[in-house]
Amino acid sequence: MIKWFCFITIIVFVSCKSEYTKYVESELDKGVINDSLIFGMRMGQTRKDFFRICWDLNKQQIITNGEGTNAQYVEKLDSTQDQTLQKTMLFYGIFDQTDTMRGMNIKYRYDSWAPWNKNRYSIVLLDQLKAFYTQNYKGNDFMEIDLDDIKYKAYAKIDGNRQILMYQKDDRDVIVKIEDLRHKYKK
């Protein structure tokens, strides 16, 4: 009797896993390692590597200092492009206790955002960024997930160990978090 109770409890527990949890486990079980972040940075580099790369990008006038400790990249559009689509990206590495980079926190916004400019709200930018990350980080599509602490829809794209999480912070900003799930969900 106790064996059956334990068996049924295990079956119920396993069947209660969310689609997201199943997605994470399935991708991690593949053993595929994707470590690319942005600007040639990779998960596994050190904090020192991060600062060296940022310093080199700054010397080349590709990035500047942003808000707080963030680096800032302002997208360069040529004269044939709609200048109201120009966006700013603020970013900073996610580091563990050994100063190893395990991901990247990124915040995007349209430079032409204004409360009256509905075409440049974060929901429009979110769709553009989902298309960008799908095209440039090959693999799976984004799936909608629930995050308890935000009021907007969130999307996750998981390819092997790398997760790209994306959601609107508010009407202006979109948050993108790229991280190594091997270190977030240790078995």
Order of alpha helices (4+ residues) and beta strands (2+ residues): alpha-alpha-alpha-beta-beta-beta-beta-alpha-beta-beta-beta-beta-alpha
